[in-house]
């Protein structure tokens, strides 16, 4: 295991035994999809766990496995963090969260707090599910915030749409990715990661930068206002879009559907 991040010990109270210490250790295996969580997870540690899982999901395309074999969850906020993270990344390209938990005997978790998070009782089973994901259907590019970045992003989109038989989505996807990248160049001014992947008949795009400033869209700009059209274009050509706060920045994502083009 590498990149070990340990939360500070947190003081909590046990109703029968008085004050106890709780801590959650997060271990990220850079060579695999596994994030191992051990110790005690309570409300105070939930945000750190959320950040660690999102950081791994944004760094690595494909599903991530949270191994909670050695984790004891003692608070509802801690118990819901896994379902919250999975909902957050549902529209990211090639991203998903799975659980390894000996408490389950199939992909449906018996604990309602984990509802909606696919789970396997063994790490081998969870990793087999990861291996079955079509990771070949993912394209990623690391770009600098400079003139030409949008052109490089469009070339990536055109390659993906041709490879995946999504010709009808090429033009709107190029419009969306141009605005997403130009927003980074103009406002965030940080290096960025552009990623795209198909999901059944839809195309998912995302741009990750290192600025915490998230885009806000207030609808159509008045004709007297200069600028402000980029988010309107994204909103017009995509089925849905949004942004996710992640450690050291954000992810702006969107989803395109062929039925919208047919209409």
C-alpha positions as a Markdown table, in Angstrom:
| # | Residue | x | y | z |
|---|---|---|---|---|
| 1 | Unk | 0.0 | 0.0 | 0.0 |
| 2 | Unk | 1.1 | 3.6 | -0.7 |
| 3 | Unk | -0.1 | 7.1 | -0.1 |
| 4 | Unk | -1.3 | 6.4 | 3.4 |
| 5 | Unk | -3.4 | 9.1 | 4.9 |
| 6 | Unk | -4.3 | 8.9 | 8.5 |
| 7 | Unk | -7.0 | 11.0 | 10.1 |
| 8 | Unk | -6.3 | 12.5 | 13.5 |
| 9 | Unk | -7.7 | 10.6 | 16.4 |
| 10 | Unk | -11.1 | 11.9 | 17.3 |
| 11 | Unk | -12.7 | 11.9 | 20.8 |
| 12 | Unk | -16.1 | 10.4 | 20.9 |
| 13 | Unk | -18.3 | 9.1 | 23.8 |
| 14 | Unk | -19.6 | 5.6 | 24.4 |
| 15 | Unk | -22.9 | 5.6 | 26.3 |
| 16 | Unk | -21.7 | 2.8 | 28.5 |
| 17 | Unk | -18.0 | 3.1 | 28.7 |
| 18 | Unk | -17.4 | 6.8 | 28.6 |
| 19 | Unk | -14.9 | 8.6 | 26.3 |
| 20 | Unk | -13.1 | 6.5 | 23.7 |
| 21 | Unk | -10.8 | 7.4 | 20.8 |
| 22 | Unk | -11.8 | 6.9 | 17.2 |
| 23 | Unk | -9.8 | 7.1 | 14.1 |
| 24 | Unk | -10.0 | 6.0 | 10.5 |
| 25 | Unk | -7.0 | 5.0 | 8.4 |
| 26 | Unk | -7.3 | 5.5 | 4.6 |
| 27 | Unk | -4.8 | 3.5 | 2.5 |
| 28 | Unk | -4.7 | 4.0 | -1.2 |
| 29 | Unk | -3.1 | 1.3 | -3.4 |
| 30 | Unk | -1.7 | 3.2 | -6.4 |
| 31 | Unk | -1.3 | 0.0 | -8.3 |
| 32 | Unk | -4.9 | -1.1 | -8.1 |
| 33 | Unk | -8.5 | 0.2 | -7.7 |
| 34 | Unk | -8.5 | -0.5 | -3.9 |
| 35 | Unk | -8.9 | 2.1 | -1.1 |
| 36 | Unk | -8.7 | 0.3 | 2.2 |
| 37 | Unk | -10.5 | 1.8 | 5.2 |
| 38 | Unk | -9.8 | 0.6 | 8.7 |
| 39 | Unk | -10.5 | 1.7 | 12.3 |
| 40 | Unk | -13.6 | 3.7 | 13.4 |
| 41 | Unk | -15.6 | 6.0 | 11.1 |
| 42 | Unk | -17.9 | 8.6 | 12.7 |
| 43 | Unk | -19.4 | 11.9 | 11.6 |
| 44 | Unk | -16.2 | 13.8 | 12.1 |
| 45 | Unk | -14.3 | 11.5 | 9.8 |
| 46 | Unk | -16.9 | 11.2 | 7.1 |
| 47 | Unk | -15.8 | 14.2 | 5.2 |
| 48 | Unk | -12.2 | 13.1 | 5.1 |
| 49 | Unk | -13.2 | 9.7 | 3.8 |
| 50 | Unk | -15.4 | 11.3 | 1.2 |
| 51 | Unk | -12.5 | 13.5 | 0.1 |
| 52 | Unk | -10.1 | 10.5 | -0.1 |
| 53 | Unk | -12.6 | 8.5 | -2.2 |
| 54 | Unk | -13.3 | 11.4 | -4.6 |
| 55 | Unk | -9.6 | 12.1 | -5.0 |
| 56 | Unk | -9.0 | 8.5 | -6.0 |
| 57 | Unk | -12.0 | 8.5 | -8.4 |
| 58 | Unk | -10.8 | 11.6 | -10.1 |
| 59 | Unk | -7.3 | 10.4 | -10.4 |
| 60 | Unk | -8.1 | 6.9 | -11.8 |
| 61 | Unk | -10.6 | 6.1 | -14.5 |
| 62 | Unk | -12.8 | 3.1 | -13.7 |
| 63 | Unk | -14.6 | 1.9 | -10.6 |
| 64 | Unk | -12.9 | 2.2 | -7.2 |
| 65 | Unk | -13.3 | -0.5 | -4.5 |
| 66 | Unk | -13.7 | 0.7 | -0.9 |
| 67 | Unk | -12.6 | -2.2 | 1.3 |
| 68 | Unk | -14.4 | -1.8 | 4.6 |
| 69 | Unk | -13.5 | -5.2 | 6.0 |
| 70 | Unk | -11.6 | -3.6 | 8.9 |
| 71 | Unk | -13.9 | -0.6 | 9.4 |
| 72 | Unk | -16.4 | 0.0 | 12.2 |
| 73 | Unk | -19.0 | 2.7 | 11.4 |
| 74 | Unk | -20.5 | 4.3 | 14.5 |
| 75 | Unk | -22.5 | 7.2 | 13.1 |
| 76 | Unk | -25.3 | 7.6 | 10.4 |
| 77 | Unk | -23.2 | 10.3 | 8.7 |
| 78 | Unk | -20.3 | 8.0 | 8.4 |
| 79 | Unk | -22.6 | 5.2 | 7.1 |
| 80 | Unk | -24.1 | 7.3 | 4.3 |
| 81 | Unk | -20.8 | 8.6 | 2.9 |
| 82 | Unk | -20.4 | 5.7 | 0.5 |
| 83 | Unk | -23.8 | 6.1 | -1.1 |
| 84 | Unk | -23.2 | 9.9 | -1.2 |
| 85 | Unk | -20.0 | 9.5 | -3.1 |
| 86 | Unk | -21.5 | 7.1 | -5.6 |
| 87 | Unk | -24.3 | 9.5 | -6.3 |
| 88 | Unk | -21.8 | 12.3 | -6.7 |
| 89 | Unk | -19.8 | 10.5 | -9.4 |
| 90 | Unk | -22.8 | 8.9 | -11.2 |
| 91 | Unk | -22.4 | 11.1 | -14.2 |
| 92 | Unk | -18.6 | 11.3 | -14.3 |
| 93 | Unk | -17.0 | 9.4 | -17.2 |
| 94 | Unk | -16.1 | 5.8 | -16.2 |
| 95 | Unk | -16.5 | 6.3 | -12.5 |
| 96 | Unk | -18.2 | 4.2 | -9.9 |
| 97 | Unk | -17.8 | 3.1 | -6.3 |
| 98 | Unk | -18.0 | -0.5 | -5.1 |
| 99 | Unk | -17.7 | -2.0 | -1.6 |
| 100 | Unk | -15.9 | -5.0 | -0.3 |
| 101 | Unk | -17.7 | -5.9 | 2.9 |
| 102 | Unk | -17.8 | -9.4 | 4.5 |
| 103 | Unk | -21.2 | -8.6 | 5.9 |
| 104 | Unk | -22.8 | -9.0 | 2.5 |
| 105 | Unk | -23.6 | -12.2 | 0.6 |
| 106 | Unk | -24.3 | -10.6 | -2.8 |
| 107 | Unk | -24.4 | -7.2 | -4.6 |
| 108 | Unk | -27.3 | -6.0 | -2.5 |
| 109 | Unk | -26.1 | -4.7 | 0.9 |
| 110 | Unk | -28.3 | -5.8 | 3.8 |
| 111 | Unk | -27.7 | -2.5 | 5.6 |
| 112 | Unk | -30.0 | 0.3 | 4.3 |
| 113 | Unk | -27.3 | 2.8 | 4.9 |
| 114 | Unk | -25.3 | 1.3 | 2.0 |
| 115 | Unk | -28.3 | 1.0 | -0.3 |
| 116 | Unk | -27.5 | 1.6 | -3.9 |
| 117 | Unk | -23.8 | 0.7 | -3.5 |
| 118 | Unk | -22.8 | -2.6 | -5.1 |
| 119 | Unk | -21.0 | -4.8 | -2.6 |
| 120 | Unk | -19.1 | -8.0 | -2.6 |
| 121 | Unk | -18.1 | -10.1 | 0.5 |
| 122 | Unk | -14.5 | -10.6 | -0.8 |
| 123 | Unk | -11.9 | -8.4 | -2.4 |
| 124 | Unk | -11.4 | -10.9 | -5.2 |
| 125 | Unk | -15.1 | -10.6 | -6.1 |
| 126 | Unk | -15.1 | -6.8 | -6.1 |
| 127 | Unk | -11.9 | -6.7 | -8.2 |
| 128 | Unk | -13.4 | -9.1 | -10.7 |
| 129 | Unk | -16.3 | -6.7 | -11.1 |
| 130 | Unk | -13.8 | -3.9 | -11.7 |
| 131 | Unk | -12.0 | -6.0 | -14.3 |
| 132 | Unk | -15.2 | -6.6 | -16.1 |
| 133 | Unk | -15.6 | -2.8 | -16.7 |
| 134 | Unk | -14.8 | -1.6 | -20.2 |
| 135 | Unk | -11.8 | 0.5 | -19.3 |
| 136 | Unk | -10.7 | 0.5 | -22.9 |
| 137 | Unk | -13.6 | 2.9 | -23.6 |
| 138 | Unk | -12.1 | 5.8 | -21.8 |
| 139 | Unk | -10.0 | 8.6 | -23.2 |
| 140 | Unk | -8.0 | 11.0 | -21.0 |
| 141 | Unk | -5.7 | 14.0 | -21.7 |
| 142 | Unk | -3.7 | 16.2 | -19.4 |
| 143 | Unk | -3.7 | 19.8 | -20.7 |
| 144 | Unk | -2.2 | 23.1 | -19.8 |
| 145 | Unk | -4.3 | 26.3 | -19.5 |
| 146 | Unk | -3.1 | 27.8 | -22.7 |
| 147 | Unk | -4.2 | 28.7 | -26.2 |
| 148 | Unk | -4.8 | 25.4 | -28.0 |
| 149 | Unk | -6.1 | 23.5 | -25.1 |
| 150 | Unk | -9.7 | 23.6 | -26.4 |
| 151 | Unk | -8.5 | 22.4 | -29.8 |
| 152 | Unk | -6.7 | 19.4 | -28.2 |
| 153 | Unk | -9.9 | 18.6 | -26.2 |
| 154 | Unk | -12.0 | 18.7 | -29.3 |
| 155 | Unk | -9.6 | 16.3 | -31.1 |
| 156 | Unk | -10.0 | 13.9 | -28.1 |
| 157 | Unk | -13.8 | 14.1 | -28.3 |
| 158 | Unk | -13.8 | 13.6 | -32.1 |
| 159 | Unk | -11.6 | 10.5 | -31.7 |
| 160 | Unk | -13.8 | 9.1 | -29.0 |
| 161 | Unk | -17.1 | 9.7 | -30.9 |
| 162 | Unk | -15.6 | 8.0 | -34.0 |
| 163 | Unk | -14.3 | 5.1 | -32.0 |
| 164 | Unk | -17.5 | 4.5 | -30.1 |
| 165 | Unk | -19.9 | 5.1 | -33.0 |
| 166 | Unk | -21.3 | 8.3 | -31.6 |
| 167 | Unk | -21.1 | 10.5 | -34.7 |
| 168 | Unk | -24.3 | 12.4 | -33.9 |
| 169 | Unk | -22.9 | 13.5 | -30.5 |
| 170 | Unk | -19.5 | 14.8 | -31.9 |
| 171 | Unk | -20.6 | 18.4 | -32.7 |
| 172 | Unk | -22.5 | 19.1 | -29.4 |
| 173 | Unk | -19.8 | 17.3 | -27.4 |
| 174 | Unk | -17.1 | 19.5 | -29.1 |
| 175 | Unk | -19.2 | 22.6 | -28.2 |
| 176 | Unk | -19.5 | 21.5 | -24.6 |
| 177 | Unk | -15.9 | 20.5 | -24.1 |
| 178 | Unk | -14.7 | 23.8 | -25.7 |
| 179 | Unk | -16.6 | 25.8 | -23.2 |
| 180 | Unk | -15.5 | 23.6 | -20.2 |
| 181 | Unk | -11.9 | 23.9 | -21.2 |
| 182 | Unk | -12.0 | 27.6 | -22.0 |
| 183 | Unk | -13.5 | 28.2 | -18.5 |
| 184 | Unk | -10.4 | 26.7 | -17.0 |
| 185 | Unk | -8.1 | 28.7 | -19.3 |
| 186 | Unk | -9.9 | 31.9 | -18.5 |
| 187 | Unk | -10.8 | 31.5 | -14.8 |
| 188 | Unk | -9.1 | 28.6 | -13.1 |
| 189 | Unk | -5.8 | 29.0 | -14.9 |
| 190 | Unk | -4.5 | 25.6 | -13.7 |
| 191 | Unk | -3.5 | 22.3 | -15.4 |
| 192 | Unk | -6.5 | 20.2 | -16.2 |
| 193 | Unk | -7.5 | 16.7 | -16.9 |
| 194 | Unk | -10.1 | 16.0 | -19.7 |
| 195 | Unk | -11.8 | 12.7 | -19.6 |
| 196 | Unk | -14.6 | 11.1 | -21.7 |
| 197 | Unk | -16.3 | 7.8 | -21.8 |
| 198 | Unk | -19.4 | 6.2 | -23.3 |
| 199 | Unk | -22.1 | 4.7 | -21.1 |
| 200 | Unk | -24.6 | 2.7 | -23.1 |
| 201 | Unk | -25.9 | 5.3 | -25.6 |
| 202 | Unk | -24.8 | 8.4 | -23.7 |
| 203 | Unk | -21.5 | 10.2 | -23.7 |
| 204 | Unk | -20.0 | 11.5 | -20.5 |
| 205 | Unk | -17.4 | 14.3 | -20.4 |
| 206 | Unk | -15.5 | 15.9 | -17.5 |
| 207 | Unk | -12.8 | 18.5 | -16.9 |
| 208 | Unk | -11.0 | 18.5 | -13.7 |
| 209 | Unk | -9.0 | 21.6 | -12.6 |
| 210 | Unk | -7.3 | 22.7 | -9.4 |
| 211 | Unk | -9.5 | 25.7 | -8.5 |
| 212 | Unk | -12.2 | 25.5 | -5.9 |
| 213 | Unk | -14.3 | 28.1 | -7.7 |
| 214 | Unk | -17.3 | 26.3 | -9.0 |
| 215 | Unk | -19.4 | 27.5 | -12.0 |
| 216 | Unk | -22.7 | 29.1 | -11.4 |
| 217 | Unk | -25.5 | 29.4 | -14.1 |
| 218 | Unk | -28.3 | 31.9 | -13.6 |
| 219 | Unk | -30.0 | 31.3 | -17.0 |
| 220 | Unk | -29.9 | 33.4 | -20.2 |
| 221 | Unk | -27.7 | 36.5 | -19.9 |
| 222 | Unk | -29.2 | 39.8 | -21.0 |
| 223 | Unk | -28.1 | 41.0 | -24.4 |
| 224 | Unk | -26.3 | 44.0 | -22.8 |
| 225 | Unk | -24.0 | 41.7 | -20.8 |
| 226 | Unk | -20.6 | 40.8 | -22.2 |
| 227 | Unk | -19.6 | 37.1 | -21.8 |
| 228 | Unk | -21.5 | 34.6 | -19.7 |
| 229 | Unk | -22.5 | 32.5 | -22.7 |
| 230 | Unk | -20.3 | 29.5 | -22.0 |
| 231 | Unk | -22.5 | 27.8 | -19.4 |
| 232 | Unk | -25.6 | 28.6 | -21.5 |
| 233 | Unk | -24.0 | 26.7 | -24.4 |
| 234 | Unk | -23.2 | 23.7 | -22.2 |
| 235 | Unk | -26.8 | 23.8 | -20.8 |
| 236 | Unk | -28.2 | 23.9 | -24.3 |
| 237 | Unk | -26.3 | 21.0 | -25.9 |
| 238 | Unk | -26.2 | 18.6 | -23.0 |
| 239 | Unk | -28.8 | 16.4 | -21.3 |
| 240 | Unk | -27.5 | 17.5 | -17.8 |
| 241 | Unk | -24.3 | 19.0 | -16.4 |
| 242 | Unk | -22.9 | 20.0 | -13.0 |
| 243 | Unk | -19.8 | 20.3 | -10.9 |
| 244 | Unk | -18.3 | 18.4 | -8.0 |
| 245 | Unk | -16.0 | 19.7 | -5.4 |
| 246 | Unk | -13.0 | 17.5 | -4.9 |
| 247 | Unk | -9.8 | 17.8 | -2.9 |
| 248 | Unk | -7.6 | 20.5 | -4.5 |
| 249 | Unk | -10.2 | 21.6 | -7.1 |
| 250 | Unk | -13.3 | 20.6 | -8.8 |
| 251 | Unk | -14.8 | 18.4 | -11.6 |
| 252 | Unk | -17.2 | 19.9 | -14.2 |
| 253 | Unk | -19.1 | 17.2 | -16.0 |
| 254 | Unk | -21.8 | 16.8 | -18.6 |
| 255 | Unk | -23.9 | 14.1 | -20.2 |
| 256 | Unk | -25.0 | 14.0 | -23.9 |
| 257 | Unk | -27.8 | 11.8 | -25.2 |
| 258 | Unk | -28.4 | 10.9 | -28.9 |
| 259 | Unk | -32.2 | 11.3 | -28.5 |
| 260 | Unk | -31.7 | 15.0 | -27.9 |
| 261 | Unk | -29.9 | 15.4 | -31.3 |
| 262 | Unk | -32.6 | 13.4 | -33.0 |
| 263 | Unk | -35.2 | 15.7 | -31.6 |
